[in-house]
Amino acid sequence: MSNSSMNANKIINFYKKRYIFFAISLTIMLAGIIGIIINGVQLDIQFKGGALLKYNYTGEVSDGTAADIATDILNRPVTTNITSDLATGEKRLIINIAGNYGLDAKDQQKLDDALKAEYPNVGLTLSESSMVEPFFGQKFLQKGITAILLSAILVMCYVWFRFSRIGGLSAGVMALIALVHDVFVVFFTCVIFQIPIGDSFVAVALGIIGYSINDTIVIYDRIRENSVSYSNLPVDEVTNLSISQSMTRSINTNIAVLISVSLIYILAHLNSIDSIQSFALPMAVGSISGCYSTICIAGPLWVMWRKKKEAKAALQH
């Protein structure tokens, strides 16, 4: 590539604006921490154990009254919420029953009878019943976290090996930081929108790790090529050029993913498919974060590492 072709590219100085990008990320993390303080972290029944009951009905039901009835009968912490299917008009009462054990058939029948006695004219019918023991829930949570950590570490090792010519360790570590950033954004999205942390979160986190590292590898590959073509340029200018050349591709890919996931979320919302909604919304936000961290976080952080290493080498000579 010639100098004239380099000048033809509109180069954005990402390295110079790095502290703005870092401040944006820190603000997002702070918002997430505030969300935890206000809302707490809701674990799905798959992770905390207990029982989940879903009733279909038509008419009007008070979720607060239903929660009081369940609490009185079961003597356990209960949370409820109501969703509706816009296509059919059918409504759904969801009852989450926390505890160190499931719900036996006798207690479930008592609750069923009490709810139907309170609301005899709404056609209340039990559509789904799930029971999870806390031991299995905690085991599943531990394995989910292990899978996320292991995949992130393996990705870092791969980048370390693949891009040894441009400082493999630094490239791998900064890619790992960007991945951790994206996983936290997905986690805080669940906290802020009060989406229970369950198997959907694990699936989204693993998906975002794969999606985000793909863009990061594209940029690192361009940096490796431009380091040879423009060996006379400092590392920050080579990185700015490489990111600018790859940015359009990353943004276009992200837009395509965002449109697809948004359509999935809208259809799931219209049809009250909670499991799909809890996957699609964090995935949409995570795809945006993956594009952002690749362009604005991984590259500038890598340049900072390289410049610090060059300055240290210069002092030793």
C-alpha positions in Angstrom: 0.0 0.0 0.0 1.4 3.4 -1.0 1.3 6.7 1.0 -1.2 8.1 -1.5 -3.6 5.3 -0.8 -3.2 5.9 2.9 -4.0 9.6 2.5 -7.1 8.6 0.6 -8.5 6.9 3.8 -10.3 9.1 6.3 -8.2 8.4 9.4 -9.8 8.9 12.8 -7.4 9.5 15.7 -8.9 6.9 18.1 -5.7 6.9 20.2 -6.0 10.6 20.9 -9.6 10.2 22.0 -9.0 7.1 24.1 -9.8 8.8 27.4 -13.2 9.8 26.1 -13.9 6.2 25.2 -12.6 5.0 28.6 -14.8 7.5 30.3 -17.9 6.3 28.4 -17.1 2.7 29.4 -16.6 3.7 33.1 -19.9 5.5 33.0 -21.6 2.4 31.8 -20.0 0.3 34.5 -21.0 2.9 37.1 -24.6 2.8 35.9 -24.6 -0.9 36.2 -23.2 -0.8 39.7 -26.0 1.7 40.6 -28.5 -0.7 39.0 -27.2 -3.5 41.3 -27.6 -1.3 44.4 -31.2 -0.3 43.4 -32.5 -3.5 41.8 -30.1 -6.2 43.1 -29.2 -9.2 41.0 -32.1 -11.5 40.1 -31.1 -15.1 39.6 -33.3 -17.3 37.4 -34.8 -20.3 39.0 -32.3 -22.4 37.1 -29.5 -20.9 39.2 -31.2 -20.3 42.6 -33.6 -23.2 42.9 -37.3 -23.2 43.7 -40.4 -23.4 41.6 -41.8 -21.5 38.6 -45.5 -21.6 37.8 -47.2 -20.1 34.7 -50.9 -19.6 34.5 -52.8 -18.6 31.3 -56.0 -16.6 31.8 -58.4 -14.0 30.3 -59.8 -11.0 32.1 -58.2 -9.2 35.0 -55.9 -10.6 37.7 -53.8 -8.7 40.3 -50.3 -10.0 40.4 -49.9 -8.4 43.9 -53.0 -10.3 45.2 -51.7 -13.5 43.6 -48.3 -13.1 45.3 -50.0 -12.6 48.7 -52.1 -15.7 48.2 -49.0 -17.8 47.3 -47.0 -16.4 50.2 -49.8 -17.2 52.7 -50.2 -20.7 51.4 -46.6 -21.7 50.9 -44.9 -19.5 53.5 -42.1 -18.8 51.1 -40.8 -15.7 49.2 -42.8 -15.2 46.1 -42.6 -12.8 43.2 -45.1 -12.5 40.4 -45.5 -10.7 37.1 -48.0 -10.6 34.3 -47.4 -10.8 30.6 -49.8 -10.6 27.7 -49.9 -12.1 24.1 -50.9 -9.3 21.8 -51.7 -11.7 19.0 -54.2 -13.8 21.0 -55.1 -11.5 23.8 -54.3 -14.3 26.3 -52.6 -13.2 29.5 -50.1 -15.1 31.6 -49.5 -14.9 35.4 -45.9 -16.0 36.3 -45.2 -17.0 39.9 -41.6 -17.4 41.0 -41.3 -19.3 44.3 -37.9 -19.1 45.9 -36.6 -21.7 48.4 -34.2 -24.5 49.1 -36.6 -27.1 47.7 -39.2 -27.5 44.9 -43.0 -27.5 45.3 -44.7 -30.7 46.1 -48.0 -31.7 44.4 -50.1 -31.1 47.6 -48.9 -27.5 48.0 -49.3 -26.9 44.2 -52.9 -28.1 44.3 -53.6 -25.8 47.3 -52.2 -22.8 45.5 -54.1 -23.8 42.3 -57.4 -24.1 44.2 -56.9 -20.8 46.1 -56.1 -18.8 42.9 -59.1 -20.2 41.1 -61.3 -19.4 44.1 -60.1 -15.8 44.0 -60.5 -15.5 40.3 -63.2 -17.9 39.2 -64.2 -16.2 36.0 -60.9 -15.7 34.2 -60.3 -19.3 33.0 -57.1 -19.7 35.1 -55.2 -22.7 33.9 -51.7 -24.0 34.8 -49.7 -24.0 31.5 -46.2 -24.7 32.8 -44.5 -25.9 36.1 -40.8 -26.1 36.6 -38.9 -27.3 39.7 -35.2 -26.9 40.3 -33.2 -28.0 43.4 -30.7 -25.4 44.7 -27.8 -27.8 44.5 -28.3 -28.3 40.8 -29.0 -24.6 40.3 -25.7 -23.6 42.0 -23.8 -26.3 40.1 -25.3 -25.0 36.8 -24.3 -21.4 37.8 -20.7 -22.5 38.5 -20.4 -24.3 35.3 -21.8 -21.4 33.3 -19.3 -19.0 34.8 -16.5 -21.5 34.2 -17.5 -21.8 30.6 -17.4 -18.0 30.1 -14.0 -17.6 31.8 -12.5 -20.6 30.0 -13.7 -19.4 26.6 -12.3 -15.9 27.3 -8.9 -17.3 28.4 -8.7 -19.6 25.3 -9.5 -16.7 23.1 -6.7 -14.6 24.7 -4.2 -17.5 24.2 -5.3 -17.9 20.5 -4.7 -14.1 19.9 -1.4 -14.3 21.7 -0.2 -17.1 19.4 -1.8 -15.7 16.2 -0.4 -12.2 16.5 3.0 -12.8 18.0 4.6 -10.5 15.3 2.9 -7.5 16.8 3.4 -8.4 20.4 1.2 -11.4 21.0 0.8 -11.1 24.7 -0.2 -7.5 24.6 -2.7 -8.2 21.8 -4.2 -11.1 23.7 -4.5 -9.2 27.0 -6.2 -6.2 25.5 -8.6 -8.5 23.5 -9.4 -10.2 26.9 -10.1 -6.8 28.5 -12.4 -5.9 25.7 -14.3 -9.3 26.1 -14.6 -8.8 29.8 -16.0 -5.3 29.1 -18.6 -6.8 26.8 -19.6 -9.5 29.3 -20.1 -6.9 32.0 -22.2 -4.7 29.7 -24.5 -7.7 29.0 -24.6 -8.5 32.8 -25.5 -4.9 33.6 -28.2 -4.9 30.9 -29.8 -7.8 32.7 -29.6 -5.9 36.0 -31.0 -2.6 34.7 -33.9 -4.3 32.8 -34.4 -6.7 35.7 -33.8 -9.8 33.5 -33.1 -12.8 35.7 -29.6 -14.2 35.3 -30.0 -17.7 33.9 -29.0 -19.9 31.0 -29.9 -17.2 28.5 -27.2 -15.0 30.1 -24.6 -17.7 29.6 -25.6 -18.2 26.0 -25.5 -14.4 25.3 -22.1 -14.0 27.0 -20.6 -16.9 25.0 -22.1 -15.6 21.8 -20.8 -12.0 22.4 -17.3 -13.3 23.2 -17.2 -15.1 19.8 -18.8 -12.1 18.0 -16.5 -9.5 19.6 -13.3 -11.3 19.1 -14.0 -11.8 15.4 -13.9 -8.0 14.9 -10.9 -7.6 17.1 -9.0 -10.2 15.1 -9.9 -8.4 11.9 -8.4 -5.1 13.2 -5.3 -6.9 14.6 -4.8 -8.5 11.2 -4.9 -5.1 9.5 -2.5 -3.7 12.1 -0.1 -6.6 11.3 -0.3 -5.8 7.5 0.1 -2.1 7.9 3.0 -2.5 10.3 4.9 -3.9 7.3 3.6 -1.5 4.7 4.2 1.6 6.9 7.1 0.5 9.0 8.2 4.2 9.3 5.0 5.2 11.1 4.6 5.2 14.8 2.4 2.5 16.3 -0.5 4.9 17.2 -0.8 6.1 13.6 -0.7 2.6 12.2 -3.4 1.6 14.6 -5.6 4.6 13.8 -5.2 3.8 10.1 -6.0 0.1 10.6 -9.1 0.8 12.8 -10.3 3.4 10.3 -10.0 0.9 7.4 -11.9 -1.8 9.3 -14.5 0.3 11.0 -17.1 0.4 8.2 -17.0 -3.4 8.0 -17.5 -3.7 11.8 -20.4 -1.2 11.9 -22.2 -2.8 8.9 -21.9 -6.3 10.5 -23.2 -4.9 13.8 -26.1 -3.3 12.1 -27.1 -6.5 10.4 -26.9 -8.4 13.7 -28.8 -5.7 15.5 -31.6 -5.7 13.0 -32.0 -9.5 13.2 -31.9 -9.7 17.0 -34.3 -6.7 17.3 -36.8 -8.4 15.1 -36.5 -11.6 17.2 -37.1 -9.5 20.4 -40.1 -7.7 18.9 -41.7 -11.0 17.8 -41.0 -12.6 21.2 -42.5 -9.6 23.0 -45.6 -9.7 20.9 -46.1 -13.4 21.6 -44.9 -13.2 25.3 -42.1 -15.6 24.9 -40.1 -14.7 28.0 -37.1 -17.0 27.3 -36.5 -15.4 23.9 -36.9 -11.9 25.2 -34.3 -12.5 28.0 -31.9 -13.6 25.3 -32.6 -11.1 22.5 -32.4 -7.8 24.5 -29.0 -8.5 26.1 -27.7 -9.9 22.8 -28.7 -6.7 21.0 -26.9 -4.5 23.6 -24.0 -6.9 23.6 -23.5 -6.7 19.9 -23.3 -2.9 20.1 -20.8 -3.2 23.0 -18.8 -5.7 21.0 -18.4 -3.3 18.1 -17.6 -0.4 20.4 -15.0 -2.3 22.5 -13.3 -3.6 19.3 -13.0 -0.1 17.8 -12.6 2.1 20.8 -11.1 0.0 23.6 -8.9 -2.9 22.4 -6.9 -0.9 19.8 -6.1 2.2 22.0 -5.2 0.0 25.0 -2.9 -2.1 22.8 -1.1 1.1 21.6 -0.7 2.3 25.2 1.0 -1.0 26.1 3.3 -0.9 23.1 4.2 2.7 23.7 5.0 2.0 27.3 7.2 -0.9 26.3 9.0 1.2 23.6 9.6 3.9 26.2 11.0 1.4 28.6 13.3 -0.1 26.0 14.5 3.4 25.0 15.5 4.2 28.6 17.4 0.9 28.9 19.5 1.9 25.8 
